Amino acid sequence: PYFVELDRSRYQTLEVKRFTARLDIDKSGHVTHATFEPQLPVAIDYQLTQDAESWLFLPSVGNGRPRLAHVELPIVF
């Protein structure tokens, strides 16, 4: 499990309280692409995308080497 820090004060107008972040993570553990479902308002989607790009994960490893990964992360407010 991963714990992701979000500044909830920036999302006070968010009506959806449960959604999924679909993240592409590079070999160094940085998020390179993020999408969210269900579809969120444009301003909220933009802010979440900016936040997600600052998240850092342990990289996925295969055969002893870091590799690209696609992760679905449930988020609940």
C-alpha positions, 0 to 999 in steps of 0.5 A, spaced: 500 500 500 502 507 498 500 513 502 499 519 498 498 526 501 493 531 498 492 538 500 484 537 502 483 544 502 484 545 495 479 539 493 473 542 497 468 543 491 470 536 489 463 532 489 466 525 488 469 522 494 472 516 491 475 515 484 481 511 481 488 514 479 491 511 473 498 512 473 504 511 469 510 510 473 517 510 470 524 506 472 525 511 478 519 511 481 516 518 478 509 519 475 509 520 468 502 520 466 496 520 470 488 520 469 482 519 473 476 516 473 470 517 474 471 524 469 472 530 474 471 537 473 477 540 468 480 544 474 480 539 479 483 534 474 488 539 472 490 540 480 490 532 481 494 531 475 499 536 478 499 533 485 500 526 482 506 528 478 510 530 484 508 523 487 514 518 488 513 511 488 518 505 489 520 503 482 517 496 480 522 491 479 523 485 474 529 480 474 533 485 478 532 491 474 527 497 475 522 497 470 516 502 467 509 500 471 502 502 470 498 502 477 491 503 479 490 507 485 484 508 489 483 515 492 478 516 498 476 523 501 
